[in-house]
C-alpha cells in the first residue's frame, strides 16, 4: 500500500516490492494484505505501529525467515519465494537484517572478529587469510576500535554489540537492510550514536532499508517514506514529512500526538486511545480500528475501508480521511454534530 517513492519515477523498478502479503500463525493473520514499495538506496522506508502490529513479521518475511501464506515479495523484479541454489545465496547476501537484540546474531562463544569474518568467508567476499584484516576494517567503519576483534560479545556494551551486529550485516555488501528496532534495547546515548551511524552508512554505502520502529522521531530523521500498521494492515502511508505533519488516519493522529515536542505551541492535542488492540484470533468486522477509534460510526463497523489516495503519494484506509486531514491541519479532532463523533474507519 506504500506508493512509489517520488524519486523512482513511474517506470522505475523498485528494489523491493511486497504485494498483498499475508502471514499466518495458526488462526492469526499476523500480516493481512500488506503492500509496500522500497526504492534503491540511499532510501529509507519506516514501518511504525504498536507492538503486535506485524512490523517485525513483515521484515522477517522479506528475508524468508517466516513462511508466507499468500502474496508476493519481489527483489529487483525477481520473486523471492522462487529463488533456489546460487540465486537464493545471492539474495541472502543482498538482503541482511539487524535485530533489536544483537545477541540474536552474535555467538557468545565466538570472538567478535571471528563473528564478523564468518559471513566474509561463507560468501567468499575475501580469501580466508584476508578475512581477519577485513573484519577489523569493518569494526573501524562502524566506529569501534579494531582491537575489539579479540573480545567476546559479553565484554562489550549493548551499543558496542549492536555496532558489531551492523558490521557483520554490512560485511557481505548488502543492498537492503532490515533494521528491526535497532536502538530500542539501548540507552539514550547509545541510541543517538547508532542512529548517526545508520545515517552515515546509508550515504557511504548507498543503502536502502526497512526501518521497523514504534518511534516516530526516528523515522522522521531517517526515512523518506513511512507506512503505519495496525493489526497487520497498513492504515496509512506516504512521504514521512507530510504524514507526520498532517495525518490522514485517526490511528496515525494518535501516534503523532504522543511524540514529545520541545515547543509547547507546536504540540498537537493528545489523543488517548481507549482499550487494547482486538483479539488476534477474532478480528472485528469492518474497520479493525473501529473499537478504539474516537470517531467511528456505523459504516466503520460494517465496511472494511480500502486504501485510497488523499493527495500526491498519500494512501489511507479510512472512510472519511478527508475530515481527519482537515482536523489534523487544525491541530485537533473535531466533535461531531450534536455531540456525536464524526465517523472514520
Buried (B, 14 or more C-beta within 10 A) or exposed (E): BBBBBEEBEEEEEBBBBBBEBBBBEEEBBBBBBBBBBBBBBBBBBBBBBBEBBBBBBBBBBBBBEBEBBEBBBBBBEEEBBEBEEEEEEBBBBBBBBBBBBBBEBBEEEBBBBBBBBBBBBBBEBBEEEEBBBBBBEBBBBBBBEBEBBEBBBEEBEBBBBBBBBBBBBBBBEBBBBBBBBBBBBBEEEBBEBBBEBBBEBBEEBEBBBBBBBBBBEBBBBBBBBBBBBBBBBBBBBBBBEBBBEBBBBBBBBBBBBEEEEEEEEEEBEEBEBEEEBBEBEEBBEBBBBBBBBBBBBEBBBEBBBEBEEBBEBBBBBBBBBBBBBEBBEEEEBEEEEEEEBBBBB
